[in-house]
Amino acid sequence: FLGGPPVLSEPLPPYRSMGREELEAVSEVIRSDRLSGFYGSWGDEFFGGPMVRGLEQAWSERFGVRHAISVNSGTSGLFAAMGAIGIGPGDEVIVPPFTMSATVVAPLIYGGIPVFVDIEPDTFCLDPSAVRQAVTPRTKAILAVNLFGHPAGLSELMSIAEEHGIKLVEDNAQGPLSMNGERYAGTVGHIGVFSLNYHKHIHTGEGGMCVTNDDDLARRLQLIRNHAENIVEPLDIEDLTNLVGFNYRMTELSAAVGIEQLKKIDEHVSRREEVARQLTEGVTELEGLTPPRVRAGCRHVYYVWAMRYDEDAVGVGRERFSEALAAEGFPHSCGYMRPLYLLPLFQRRIAIGKQGYPFDLASPRYDKGLCPVAERMYEKELICFEPCMYDPS
Ligand SMILES: *Cc1c(COP(=O)(O)O)cnc(C)c1O
């Protein structure tokens, strides 16, 4: 299979995400001359301008959730979420090792300690039974990732959180419109965080959205987004925990794009589902290739279509197989992410300052072998295709 003409003779055409609607919406904002509607002090403009509020309103309606709080990136959204739920020095936050680095950096910003728990071999999301065993009296939250667009075991993770009186935060950057039973992924936990960066299903260049049904958490997210420390007096807020604020505000330009993108979300998601359906159909009969599993009652929205490769069944190693795929013109990558505890920051335990804070407040394990399933997926099994980059139609 390293000979003959390639199956795909030309590169797949790049995917286009912006249309006339976005162009007109942005022009309108530029004509208005108000590129941001925020003020960092108390008053009506503390909550942003008309586009920001319009996007938040539309988002909360679309996802059936009480509050949507826009931010300037998914990363900011994760940081704000950790702040809002009150993470502090030495608090343990359970995270998966198989995700984008922002997920596991978020607790560190507040002195929290990421505790890595292994993933399930079929959904690549946190393994709820391993999470249950990892909860200690210092655990403050579970930060689950709906990886590749498939919901983590959210119902079970939520029961664990409720049993222990801790919070469940969903990193739903990759999962807009993904479903966990009757509920949208991102709306099951106490806070859900979406990303609107260029590579996500819908985007505003950079941007993000936090959602919650809890009025108090919503208010804290709004405060952290916009210089919290200036607002606590007019609002007469008693609990100052983590109410030192940032500037995580979204511009009117981004929000105007977001409003138009949200109208097109079904189209963007179904296009990916169609690509995934064809890929899955293509490998289903092949020995040694396992297409992504979709748990009963769930909807997978395929930020990444990831199959498992069994080198014993196929008879060649993954690297060799990958060369063959490349020779056929099929764009793909192997392994997704090196398990994050292997990053220098965890290996050397240097995050905030030079003295090893916050790792010195506990003794978390970050050694190789910690999460064998994630390591196996990275080293041997996963082959990924990212539908966001191409227009297969
Ligand atoms: C993209 C992504 C983020 C970060 O979102 P940004 O908007 O790029 O900051 C966080 N977590 C996951 C799982 C992501 O895929």
PDBQT file of the ligand as one rigid body, heavy atoms in Angstrom, charges set to zero:
ROOT
HETATM    1  C1  LIG A 401      -9.632  25.004  22.165  1.00  0.00    +0.000 C 
HETATM    2  C2  LIG A 401      -9.642  24.427  23.497  1.00  0.00    +0.000 A 
HETATM    3  C3  LIG A 401      -9.458  25.187  24.660  1.00  0.00    +0.000 A 
HETATM    4  C4  LIG A 401      -9.028  26.628  24.636  1.00  0.00    +0.000 C 
HETATM    5  O1  LIG A 401      -9.875  27.475  23.974  1.00  0.00    +0.000 OA
HETATM    6  P1  LIG A 401      -9.283  28.875  23.416  1.00  0.00    +0.000 P 
HETATM    7  O2  LIG A 401     -10.506  29.582  22.954  1.00  0.00    +0.000 OA
HETATM    8  O3  LIG A 401      -8.358  28.536  22.308  1.00  0.00    +0.000 OA
HETATM    9  O4  LIG A 401      -8.610  29.563  24.522  1.00  0.00    +0.000 OA
HETATM   10  C5  LIG A 401      -9.597  24.576  25.887  1.00  0.00    +0.000 A 
HETATM   11  N1  LIG A 401      -9.873  23.284  25.993  1.00  0.00    +0.000 NA
HETATM   12  C6  LIG A 401     -10.036  22.497  24.910  1.00  0.00    +0.000 A 
HETATM   13  C7  LIG A 401     -10.368  21.067  25.115  1.00  0.00    +0.000 C 
HETATM   14  C8  LIG A 401      -9.910  23.033  23.625  1.00  0.00    +0.000 A 
HETATM   15  O5  LIG A 401     -10.060  22.246  22.565  1.00  0.00    +0.000 OA
ENDROOT
TORSDOF 0
